[in-house]
Amino acid sequence: MNKTLCTMVMMTSVFLGGCDYGNTKMDADKEQGALIGKSDMRIENGRMTPEALWAMGRIGGIKASPDGSKVLYSVGYYSVPQNKSNRELFVMNADGSNNTQITKTPFPENEAQWIKGGSKIAFLSSESGSSQIWVMNPDGTGRTQISNYDGNIEGFTFSPDEKHVLFIAQVKTVPSTQDKYPDLDKTTGIIVTDLMYKHWDEWVTTAPHPFIADFDGNEVAQPIDIMEGEPYEAPMKPFGGMEQLC
């Protein structure tokens, strides 16, 4: 790798790492493991290694506030020893100043967006055991869970008037062998009688469906599967998300 390219990659890694928030650690639930945060990336002997690449933070989910004064974004951090990642949220002024990390938990915060005219931030977190919609103040305080869906919410967006929420969740579309034969409750065998029976590296037993729910400003309630009974995917797997729905 030539020096110019190496320098560009190193500068990019510094930017992608987000702001420096020190070495403070918080107690993490044993099932979640230790908090995964910013890594100390090192380039040794002028070589870009896989370890150095994994040490870079990955920026995503960039959202400007309604008045255009602030930018909300997330940074994904990775741990090779734990073989997992974590995503944290940041807010900064539109001119790049006052770059502040507003979350620091072992639970990834995803799909963050501004609501209520920019006075609140809505996001996904698995802090309660399943992936649900939460809200908080722009400085990270006042975290409150507003959905209690019986399953994991994979993506969401609010209607323009913020009276409804559109979200994605997996729905069981194929009965398991245990469903068909309750006396074989320990079987691992899979009965295949129709397409589509496998999707890349996983057996197809569920499909993502869009749900519409009411929102009264404090709670997401009465979700309705608008494709109930259908075996089809919306959005499309494996890479489809909220960008396919509006």
LOZABA-47297 format. One line per 8 residues: number of its first residue (from 1); their letters; for each residue x, y, z of N, C-alpha, C. Coordinates in nm, 2 decimals, decimal comma, m for minus. Example, Ala and Ser with C-alpha at 12.3 -4.5 7.8 and 13.67 -1.06 7.14 Angstrom:
BEGIN
1) AS) 1,32:m0,57:0,78:1,23:m0,45:0,78:1,32:m0,33:0,78  1,28:m0,22:0,71:1,37:m0,11:0,71:1,29:0,00:0,79 $
# end
This chain:
BEGIN
1) MNKTLCTM) 0,09:m0,12:0,00:0,00:0,00:0,00:0,09:0,12:0,00  0,06:0,22:m0,09:0,15:0,34:m0,10:0,12:0,43:0,02  0,21:0,52:0,05:0,20:0,61:0,17:0,07:0,69:0,16  0,04:0,74:0,04:m0,08:0,83:0,03:m0,20:0,76:0,07  m0,22:0,64:0,01:m0,34:0,56:0,04:m0,35:0,52:0,19  m0,23:0,48:0,24:m0,22:0,45:0,39:m0,26:0,56:0,47  m0,21:0,68:0,44:m0,25:0,80:0,51:m0,40:0,83:0,51  m0,46:0,82:0,39:m0,60:0,84:0,37:m0,68:0,75:0,46 $
9) VMMTSVFL) m0,64:0,62:0,46:m0,71:0,52:0,54:m0,70:0,55:0,69  m0,58:0,59:0,73:m0,56:0,62:0,87:m0,65:0,74:0,91  m0,65:0,85:0,82:m0,74:0,96:0,85:m0,88:0,93:0,86  m0,93:0,84:0,77:m1,06:0,80:0,77:m1,10:0,72:0,89  m1,00:0,64:0,94:m1,03:0,56:1,06:m1,05:0,66:1,18  m0,97:0,76:1,19:m0,98:0,86:1,30:m1,12:0,92:1,30  m1,17:0,96:1,17:m1,30:1,02:1,16:m1,41:0,93:1,20  m1,40:0,80:1,15:m1,51:0,70:1,17:m1,51:0,66:1,31 $
17) GGCDYGNT) m1,41:0,68:1,39:m1,41:0,64:1,53:m1,50:0,72:1,62  m1,55:0,83:1,57:m1,64:0,91:1,65:m1,56:0,99:1,75  m1,62:1,05:1,85:m1,55:1,14:1,94:m1,49:1,05:2,05  m1,38:1,10:2,11:m1,31:1,03:2,21:m1,38:1,04:2,35  m1,43:0,93:2,40:m1,50:0,93:2,52:m1,43:0,86:2,64  m1,30:0,84:2,62:m1,22:0,78:2,73:m1,23:0,63:2,74  m1,19:0,58:2,86:m1,19:0,44:2,88:m1,29:0,40:2,99  m1,39:0,48:3,01:m1,49:0,45:3,11:m1,57:0,32:3,07 $
25) KMDADKEQ) m1,59:0,23:3,16:m1,66:0,11:3,14:m1,78:0,10:3,22  m1,89:0,04:3,17:m2,01:0,03:3,26:m2,03:m0,12:3,27  m2,10:m0,16:3,39:m2,13:m0,30:3,41:m2,23:m0,35:3,31  m2,20:m0,46:3,25:m2,28:m0,52:3,14:m2,34:m0,65:3,19  m2,46:m0,67:3,14:m2,53:m0,80:3,17:m2,44:m0,91:3,12  m2,43:m1,02:3,19:m2,34:m1,13:3,15:m2,38:m1,19:3,01  m2,50:m1,19:2,98:m2,54:m1,24:2,85:m2,50:m1,14:2,73  m2,49:m1,02:2,77:m2,45:m0,92:2,67:m2,30:m0,91:2,65 $
33) GALIGKSD) m2,23:m0,94:2,76:m2,08:m0,93:2,75:m2,04:m0,79:2,78  m1,91:m0,76:2,77:m1,86:m0,63:2,80:m1,90:m0,53:2,70  m1,90:m0,40:2,74:m1,93:m0,29:2,65:m1,83:m0,29:2,54  m1,88:m0,28:2,42:m1,79:m0,27:2,30:m1,79:m0,13:2,25  m1,68:m0,06:2,26:m1,67:0,08:2,22:m1,55:0,10:2,13  m1,51:0,23:2,13:m1,40:0,27:2,04:m1,27:0,19:2,07  m1,20:0,14:1,96:m1,08:0,07:1,98:m0,96:0,15:1,95  m0,85:0,10:2,00:m0,72:0,17:1,98:m0,66:0,11:1,86 $
41) MRIENGRM) m0,68:0,17:1,74:m0,63:0,12:1,62:m0,48:0,15:1,60  m0,41:0,05:1,56:m0,26:0,07:1,55:m0,22:0,01:1,41  m0,14:0,09:1,34:m0,08:0,05:1,22:0,07:0,01:1,25  0,10:m0,11:1,24:0,24:m0,16:1,27:0,31:m0,19:1,14  0,44:m0,14:1,13:0,52:m0,17:1,02:0,46:m0,12:0,89  0,38:m0,02:0,90:0,32:0,04:0,78:0,22:m0,05:0,70  0,17:m0,15:0,77:0,08:m0,24:0,70:m0,06:m0,23:0,76  m0,16:m0,23:0,67:m0,30:m0,23:0,71:m0,34:m0,38:0,73 $
49) TPEALWAM) m0,38:m0,41:0,85:m0,41:m0,55:0,89:m0,56:m0,56:0,91  m0,61:m0,69:0,90:m0,75:m0,71:0,93:m0,79:m0,65:1,07  m0,70:m0,66:1,17:m0,73:m0,61:1,30:m0,75:m0,46:1,30  m0,66:m0,39:1,22:m0,68:m0,25:1,21:m0,81:m0,21:1,14  m0,85:m0,29:1,04:m0,98:m0,26:0,98:m1,10:m0,28:1,07  m1,09:m0,39:1,15:m1,20:m0,41:1,25:m1,20:m0,31:1,36  m1,09:m0,24:1,38:m1,08:m0,14:1,49:m1,15:m0,01:1,45  m1,18:0,01:1,32:m1,24:0,13:1,27:m1,39:0,13:1,31 $
57) GRIGGIKA) m1,44:0,25:1,35:m1,59:0,26:1,36:m1,65:0,28:1,23  m1,78:0,23:1,21:m1,85:0,24:1,09:m1,97:0,33:1,11  m1,97:0,45:1,04:m2,08:0,54:1,05:m2,20:0,50:0,97  m2,32:0,52:1,03:m2,44:0,49:0,96:m2,56:0,57:1,01  m2,68:0,55:0,95:m2,80:0,61:1,00:m2,80:0,76:1,02  m2,74:0,84:0,93:m2,73:0,98:0,94:m2,86:1,05:0,92  m2,91:1,13:1,02:m3,03:1,20:1,01:m3,01:1,35:1,05  m3,05:1,44:0,97:m3,05:1,58:1,01:m3,18:1,62:1,09 $
65) SPDGSKVL) m3,16:1,70:1,19:m3,28:1,74:1,27:m3,37:1,82:1,18  m3,50:1,83:1,22:m3,60:1,91:1,14:m3,56:2,05:1,11  m3,49:2,12:1,20:m3,45:2,25:1,17:m3,31:2,26:1,11  m3,25:2,15:1,08:m3,12:2,14:1,01:m3,00:2,19:1,10  m3,02:2,20:1,23:m2,91:2,25:1,31:m2,82:2,14:1,37  m2,87:2,02:1,37:m2,80:1,91:1,43:m2,80:1,79:1,34  m2,71:1,70:1,36:m2,70:1,57:1,29:m2,69:1,46:1,39  m2,78:1,36:1,37:m2,78:1,24:1,45:m2,72:1,13:1,36 $
73) YSVGYYSV) m2,63:1,05:1,42:m2,58:0,94:1,35:m2,53:0,83:1,44  m2,50:0,71:1,39:m2,46:0,60:1,47:m2,32:0,56:1,43  m2,25:0,50:1,52:m2,12:0,44:1,49:m2,12:0,29:1,54  m2,08:0,20:1,45:m2,07:0,06:1,49:m1,93:0,03:1,53  m1,91:m0,04:1,64:m1,78:m0,08:1,69:m1,78:m0,23:1,69  m1,66:m0,29:1,68:m1,65:m0,44:1,67:m1,55:m0,49:1,76  m1,58:m0,61:1,81:m1,49:m0,68:1,90:m1,45:m0,82:1,84  m1,33:m0,84:1,80:m1,29:m0,97:1,75:m1,29:m1,08:1,86 $
81) PQNKSNRE) m1,25:m1,05:1,98:m1,25:m1,16:2,08:m1,40:m1,20:2,11  m1,49:m1,10:2,11:m1,63:m1,14:2,14:m1,71:m1,18:2,02  m1,65:m1,16:1,90:m1,71:m1,19:1,77:m1,85:m1,13:1,76  m1,86:m1,00:1,79:m1,99:m0,93:1,79:m1,96:m0,78:1,77  m2,07:m0,71:1,75:m2,06:m0,56:1,73:m2,15:m0,49:1,82  m2,13:m0,36:1,83:m2,22:m0,28:1,91:m2,24:m0,14:1,84  m2,35:m0,08:1,85:m2,37:0,05:1,78:m2,42:0,15:1,88  m2,35:0,26:1,87:m2,38:0,38:1,96:m2,43:0,50:1,88 $
89) LFVMNADG) m2,49:0,59:1,95:m2,55:0,71:1,89:m2,47:0,84:1,92  m2,46:0,93:1,83:m2,39:1,05:1,85:m2,48:1,17:1,79  m2,47:1,28:1,85:m2,53:1,40:1,80:m2,43:1,51:1,79  m2,42:1,59:1,68:m2,33:1,70:1,67:m2,40:1,81:1,60  m2,35:1,93:1,61:m2,40:2,05:1,54:m2,37:2,03:1,39  m2,45:2,09:1,31:m2,44:2,08:1,16:m2,31:2,12:1,11  m2,24:2,21:1,18:m2,10:2,25:1,14:m1,99:2,16:1,19  m2,03:2,05:1,26:m1,93:1,96:1,30:m1,89:1,98:1,45 $
97) SNNTQITK) m1,93:2,09:1,51:m1,89:2,11:1,65:m1,98:2,04:1,75  m1,93:2,03:1,87:m2,00:1,97:1,98:m2,04:1,83:1,95  m1,95:1,75:1,90:m1,98:1,61:1,86:m1,99:1,53:1,99  m2,10:1,47:2,03:m2,13:1,41:2,16:m2,19:1,27:2,14  m2,13:1,18:2,22:m2,19:1,05:2,22:m2,30:1,05:2,32  m2,42:1,01:2,28:m2,54:1,02:2,37:m2,58:0,88:2,42  m2,52:0,77:2,38:m2,55:0,64:2,44:m2,42:0,57:2,46  m2,42:0,48:2,56:m2,30:0,40:2,60:m2,35:0,28:2,67 $
105) TPFPENEA) m2,40:0,18:2,60:m2,46:0,07:2,66:m2,41:m0,06:2,58  m2,43:m0,18:2,64:m2,39:m0,30:2,57:m2,50:m0,35:2,47  m2,61:m0,27:2,47:m2,72:m0,30:2,38:m2,71:m0,21:2,25  m2,70:m0,26:2,13:m2,69:m0,18:2,01:m2,82:m0,09:2,00  m2,79:0,04:1,97:m2,90:0,13:1,94:m2,90:0,16:1,79  m3,02:0,13:1,73:m3,03:0,13:1,58:m3,14:0,21:1,53  m3,15:0,24:1,40:m3,26:0,30:1,34:m3,30:0,43:1,40  m3,21:0,51:1,46:m3,24:0,63:1,53:m3,30:0,74:1,43 $
113) QWIKGGSK) m3,39:0,82:1,48:m3,45:0,92:1,40:m3,51:1,03:1,49  m3,52:1,15:1,44:m3,58:1,26:1,51:m3,74:1,25:1,51  m3,80:1,28:1,62:m3,95:1,29:1,63:m3,98:1,41:1,71  m4,11:1,45:1,71:m4,17:1,56:1,79:m4,09:1,69:1,77  m4,07:1,72:1,64:m4,01:1,84:1,60:m3,86:1,85:1,64  m3,80:1,74:1,66:m3,66:1,74:1,70:m3,63:1,75:1,85  m3,74:1,74:1,93:m3,73:1,74:2,08:m3,70:1,61:2,13  m3,72:1,50:2,05:m3,70:1,36:2,10:m3,63:1,28:1,99 $
121) IAFLSSES) m3,56:1,18:2,03:m3,50:1,08:1,93:m3,56:0,94:1,96  m3,61:0,88:1,86:m3,66:0,74:1,86:m3,56:0,65:1,81  m3,55:0,53:1,87:m3,45:0,43:1,83:m3,49:0,29:1,87  m3,42:0,19:1,81:m3,44:0,06:1,85:m3,33:0,01:1,95  m3,37:m0,06:2,06:m3,28:m0,12:2,15:m3,34:m0,25:2,21  m3,25:m0,34:2,24:m3,29:m0,47:2,30:m3,26:m0,47:2,45  m3,26:m0,35:2,51:m3,23:m0,34:2,65:m3,33:m0,42:2,73  m3,46:m0,43:2,69:m3,56:m0,50:2,77:m3,57:m0,65:2,74 $
129) GSSQIWVM) m3,48:m0,70:2,65:m3,48:m0,84:2,62:m3,51:m0,87:2,47  m3,59:m0,78:2,41:m3,63:m0,79:2,27:m3,61:m0,66:2,21  m3,60:m0,65:2,08:m3,58:m0,52:2,01:m3,71:m0,45:2,00  m3,71:m0,33:2,07:m3,83:m0,25:2,08:m3,80:m0,10:2,05  m3,90:m0,02:2,03:m3,88:0,12:2,01:m3,87:0,20:2,14  m3,77:0,28:2,15:m3,75:0,36:2,26:m3,74:0,51:2,22  m3,76:0,60:2,31:m3,73:0,74:2,29:m3,64:0,80:2,40  m3,58:0,91:2,36:m3,49:0,98:2,46:m3,48:1,12:2,42 $
137) NPDGTGRT) m3,42:1,20:2,51:m3,39:1,34:2,47:m3,27:1,35:2,39  m3,25:1,46:2,31:m3,13:1,47:2,22:m3,00:1,46:2,29  m3,00:1,47:2,43:m2,87:1,46:2,50:m2,85:1,32:2,56  m2,95:1,23:2,53:m2,94:1,09:2,58:m3,01:1,06:2,70  m3,07:1,16:2,77:m3,14:1,14:2,89:m3,28:1,10:2,87  m3,35:1,05:2,97:m3,49:1,02:2,96:m3,52:0,90:2,87  m3,44:0,79:2,87:m3,47:0,68:2,79:m3,60:0,61:2,84  m3,69:0,59:2,74:m3,82:0,53:2,77:m3,87:0,44:2,66 $
145) QISNYDGN) m3,91:0,32:2,70:m3,96:0,22:2,60:m4,10:0,26:2,57  m4,13:0,27:2,44:m4,27:0,30:2,40:m4,34:0,19:2,32  m4,28:0,08:2,29:m4,34:m0,03:2,22:m4,33:m0,15:2,31  m4,42:m0,24:2,30:m4,41:m0,37:2,37:m4,46:m0,48:2,29  m4,41:m0,49:2,16:m4,45:m0,59:2,07:m4,40:m0,73:2,11  m4,48:m0,83:2,09:m4,44:m0,96:2,13:m4,35:m1,02:2,02  m4,23:m0,97:2,01:m4,13:m1,02:1,92:m4,03:m0,91:1,90  m3,94:m0,92:1,80:m3,84:m0,82:1,77:m3,88:m0,73:1,66 $
153) IEGFTFSP) m3,87:m0,60:1,68:m3,89:m0,50:1,58:m3,76:m0,47:1,51  m3,76:m0,49:1,37:m3,64:m0,48:1,30:m3,61:m0,34:1,23  m3,72:m0,26:1,22:m3,71:m0,13:1,16:m3,84:m0,06:1,18  m3,84:0,07:1,17:m3,96:0,15:1,19:m3,95:0,29:1,14  m4,06:0,35:1,12:m4,07:0,49:1,08:m4,21:0,54:1,12  m4,21:0,67:1,15:m4,34:0,74:1,19:m4,41:0,80:1,07  m4,54:0,80:1,07:m4,62:0,87:0,97:m4,59:1,02:0,98  m4,62:1,10:0,88:m4,59:1,24:0,88:m4,65:1,31:1,00 $
161) DEKHVLFI) m4,77:1,27:1,04:m4,84:1,34:1,15:m4,80:1,27:1,29  m4,72:1,17:1,28:m4,67:1,09:1,40:m4,79:1,03:1,48  m4,90:1,00:1,42:m5,01:0,93:1,48:m5,00:0,78:1,46  m4,91:0,74:1,37:m4,90:0,59:1,34:m4,75:0,56:1,33  m4,72:0,43:1,35:m4,58:0,38:1,33:m4,59:0,26:1,23  m4,51:0,27:1,14:m4,49:0,15:1,05:m4,36:0,08:1,09  m4,37:m0,05:1,12:m4,25:m0,12:1,16:m4,25:m0,26:1,10  m4,13:m0,32:1,10:m4,11:m0,45:1,04:m4,08:m0,55:1,15 $
169) AQVKTVPS) m4,14:m0,67:1,14:m4,12:m0,78:1,23:m4,13:m0,91:1,16  m4,07:m1,01:1,21:m4,07:m1,15:1,15:m4,20:m1,22:1,19  m4,26:m1,28:1,09:m4,39:m1,36:1,11:m4,37:m1,50:1,07  m4,41:m1,59:1,15:m4,40:m1,74:1,12:m4,48:m1,77:1,00  m4,42:m1,82:0,89:m4,49:m1,85:0,77:m4,49:m2,00:0,73  m4,41:m2,08:0,80:m4,39:m2,22:0,77:m4,41:m2,30:0,90  m4,50:m2,40:0,90:m4,51:m2,48:1,03:m4,39:m2,57:1,04  m4,34:m2,58:1,16:m4,22:m2,66:1,19:m4,27:m2,81:1,20 $
177) TQDKYPDL) m4,17:m2,90:1,20:m4,20:m3,04:1,21:m4,27:m3,07:1,35  m4,23:m2,99:1,45:m4,29:m3,01:1,58:m4,44:m2,96:1,57  m4,47:m2,86:1,49:m4,61:m2,82:1,48:m4,69:m2,93:1,41  m4,63:m2,99:1,31:m4,71:m3,09:1,24:m4,72:m3,22:1,32  m4,61:m3,25:1,39:m4,61:m3,38:1,47:m4,57:m3,35:1,61  m4,66:m3,31:1,70:m4,63:m3,27:1,84:m4,56:m3,38:1,92  m4,58:m3,51:1,88:m4,51:m3,62:1,95:m4,36:m3,63:1,91  m4,32:m3,55:1,81:m4,17:m3,55:1,78:m4,11:m3,41:1,82 $
185) DKTTGIIV) m4,13:m3,38:1,95:m4,09:m3,25:2,00:m3,94:m3,23:2,01  m3,86:m3,34:2,00:m3,72:m3,32:2,00:m3,65:m3,34:1,87  m3,73:m3,35:1,76:m3,67:m3,38:1,63:m3,60:m3,25:1,58  m3,50:m3,27:1,50:m3,43:m3,16:1,43:m3,45:m3,17:1,28  m3,52:m3,28:1,24:m3,55:m3,29:1,10:m3,64:m3,19:1,05  m3,63:m3,15:0,92:m3,71:m3,05:0,85:m3,79:m3,11:0,74  m3,92:m3,09:0,73:m4,00:m3,14:0,63:m4,02:m3,03:0,52  m3,98:m3,06:0,40:m3,98:m2,97:0,29:m4,08:m3,01:0,19 $
193) TDLMYKHW) m4,19:m2,94:0,16:m4,29:m2,97:0,06:m4,31:m2,86:m0,04  m4,25:m2,75:m0,02:m4,28:m2,64:m0,11:m4,16:m2,54:m0,11  m4,16:m2,45:m0,21:m4,07:m2,34:m0,22:m4,13:m2,22:m0,14  m4,05:m2,13:m0,09:m3,91:m2,13:m0,09:m3,86:m2,19:0,04  m3,77:m2,30:0,04:m3,75:m2,37:0,16:m3,61:m2,33:0,22  m3,53:m2,26:0,15:m3,40:m2,22:0,21:m3,36:m2,08:0,15  m3,31:m2,00:0,23:m3,27:m1,86:0,19:m3,12:m1,85:0,23  m3,03:m1,86:0,13:m2,89:m1,86:0,15:m2,85:m1,96:0,26 $
201) DEWVTTAP) m2,82:m1,92:0,38:m2,77:m2,01:0,48:m2,87:m2,04:0,59  m3,00:m2,02:0,57:m3,10:m2,04:0,67:m3,22:m2,10:0,61  m3,28:m2,19:0,70:m3,41:m2,25:0,66:m3,52:m2,14:0,67  m3,61:m2,14:0,57:m3,71:m2,03:0,57:m3,83:m2,08:0,66  m3,84:m2,02:0,77:m3,96:m2,04:0,86:m4,04:m1,92:0,89  m3,98:m1,80:0,87:m4,04:m1,67:0,89:m4,02:m1,58:0,77  m4,10:m1,47:0,77:m4,08:m1,37:0,67:m4,10:m1,24:0,73  m4,03:m1,13:0,69:m4,06:m1,00:0,74:m4,19:m0,94:0,69 $
209) HPFIADFD) m4,27:m0,89:0,78:m4,40:m0,83:0,74:m4,40:m0,68:0,79  m4,47:m0,60:0,72:m4,49:m0,46:0,77:m4,62:m0,45:0,86  m4,60:m0,38:0,97:m4,71:m0,36:1,07:m4,74:m0,21:1,08  m4,87:m0,18:1,10:m4,91:m0,05:1,13:m4,97:m0,04:1,27  m4,92:0,05:1,35:m4,96:0,06:1,49:m5,00:0,21:1,52  m5,08:0,23:1,62:m5,12:0,36:1,66:m5,01:0,42:1,75  m5,00:0,55:1,75:m4,91:0,62:1,84:m4,98:0,74:1,90  m5,00:0,75:2,03:m5,06:0,86:2,10:m4,97:0,96:2,15 $
217) GNEVAQPI) m4,84:0,95:2,11:m4,74:1,04:2,17:m4,66:0,98:2,28  m4,71:0,87:2,34:m4,64:0,81:2,45:m4,62:0,66:2,43  m4,71:0,60:2,36:m4,71:0,45:2,35:m4,75:0,40:2,21  m4,68:0,30:2,16:m4,71:0,23:2,04:m4,81:0,12:2,07  m4,92:0,12:2,01:m5,03:0,02:2,05:m5,10:m0,03:1,93  m5,17:m0,15:1,94:m5,26:m0,21:1,85:m5,19:m0,23:1,71  m5,08:m0,30:1,70:m5,02:m0,33:1,58:m5,10:m0,42:1,49  m5,10:m0,40:1,36:m5,18:m0,48:1,27:m5,08:m0,52:1,15 $
225) DIMEGEPY) m5,07:m0,65:1,13:m5,00:m0,71:1,02:m5,08:m0,69:0,89  m5,03:m0,60:0,81:m5,11:m0,56:0,69:m5,09:m0,67:0,58  m5,01:m0,77:0,60:m4,99:m0,88:0,51:m5,03:m1,01:0,58  m5,11:m1,01:0,68:m5,14:m1,13:0,75:m5,19:m1,24:0,67  m5,13:m1,36:0,69:m5,16:m1,48:0,62:m5,08:m1,50:0,49  m5,01:m1,40:0,45:m4,93:m1,41:0,33:m4,79:m1,47:0,36  m4,73:m1,55:0,27:m4,60:m1,61:0,30:m4,49:m1,52:0,24  m4,52:m1,41:0,19:m4,42:m1,33:0,12:m4,34:m1,23:0,21 $
233) EAPMKPFG) m4,23:m1,18:0,16:m4,14:m1,10:0,23:m4,17:m0,95:0,19  m4,18:m0,86:0,29:m4,18:m0,72:0,26:m4,13:m0,65:0,39  m4,01:m0,60:0,38:m3,92:m0,59:0,27:m3,85:m0,72:0,23  m3,78:m0,71:0,12:m3,72:m0,83:0,06:m3,59:m0,87:0,14  m3,57:m1,00:0,17:m3,45:m1,04:0,23:m3,35:m1,06:0,12  m3,22:m1,06:0,14:m3,16:m1,05:0,28:m3,12:m0,91:0,32  m3,12:m0,81:0,23:m3,07:m0,68:0,26:m3,17:m0,57:0,27  m3,30:m0,60:0,24:m3,40:m0,50:0,24:m3,43:m0,45:0,38 $
241) GMEQLC) m3,47:m0,32:0,39:m3,51:m0,26:0,52:m3,61:m0,16:0,50  m3,62:m0,07:0,59:m3,72:0,04:0,59:m3,72:0,12:0,46  m3,60:0,12:0,39:m3,59:0,20:0,27:m3,69:0,15:0,16  m3,74:0,03:0,18:m3,83:m0,03:0,08:m3,97:0,00:0,11  m4,00:0,06:0,22:m4,14:0,09:0,26:m4,15:0,24:0,29  m4,27:0,29:0,27:m4,30:0,43:0,31:m4,45:0,45:0,34 $
# end
